[in-house]
Amino acid sequence: MLPEELLLLTSQGDKNAFRQLYEMFNSRVYNTCLYYLQHVPDAEEITQDVFIEVYHSSAKFRGGSSVSTWIYRVTVNKCLDKLRYNNRQKRFAFVSSIFNRDTGALQHDKPDFNHPGISLENKEKAGIVLNAIRQLPENQQTAFILKQVEGVSQKEISAIMDLSEKAVESLLQRAKANLRKILGDFYNQNEGLDNN
């Protein structure tokens, strides 16, 4: 059955259709959440939130875009909301997060990221790259994750982000340039440390 048919049946209360829709999109939604949030419990929570929203809003879907595009849009918005919430929480706990509670000594937080698709030997490199992606402005981050990580077409990204394809192309170019700079600075600093 097509996603549009499943969504229509879901809007009429068909729980079996919703289960099929969930099975069709669950892994894509979860992976997108995981790349955004870089924290398994948050990704699981937001994946659930996305499907709750899909279930409750299924009757409001008007077909202006594909069901896939609509679900990605819901996912991206939920992830960005969660990131904003997390950032607000971090601001309140800033001092305790950079100083050890017991000793008062400054502590360094090394990127720690576990994604089931990343092999053990590549986790540290992946953590560095994902940390760099998180430094991008929101719109560049969204375009980059959807294109490079999820493999979504530029046309669909433009529908998800409600931008022209030209604007998406520009965002992707700026994201790549910014990542080159961020990662170049990181590696230059580390090479300098290694040589001392």
Steps between C-alpha positions, in 0.01 A plus 500: 500500500622854424589733791219737395244218527639392837485857630139536382403176676691616810295822501188279505628318810652192333772394746633229267559762229683717753717204602593444133579870458715485814688196370553672164655818646623410849866434417532814282347718770714344773824538300422864423429563869820322601715708266341821626493424870802264530342340805314169479236566771417842348480347151265229627284758681475731199427207265202416721395867502517512120268201462260631764485823298453305175216301657321803646556722195428238232159653424663842440730370225391668176734335251691815402815287532571128531438323830876440519572872469236582761641246748855633445372854564336389827823318595728796428274739692480266802880455498563875479252560785680238711841654423372845600358354823829321573697819434280693744561230762875510436512876554351455847751228586802662333723532806436149629562352156851644461620460858530179698256518792733329746836658416395824327753419227427584139394191309500440126201333335624276217246441220324176584263371238369152440316429178428137411613559139849621596774243565697518823824619340321787325300624801755759609528643146121491467468686831730774369308531172161495673621760747603717202156453338337621823698825473327584171202738498168309531400532134842384374497214750155388383588514130832320555356219715210439263724498190826341613383273780145404402548522121188711445482673160543878477146524365360325808723703732360818345147373576594395856666835574251703295782659295587515133738236364748782428487605868559138608797474263643820650449367856680177410794688349528726806471197733782319318720813503433554873571134579828517308597803706389352835667165435809665347540716812454193722760292315745790478475552878547128568797472264658791684445318831648177364814674375580660836 
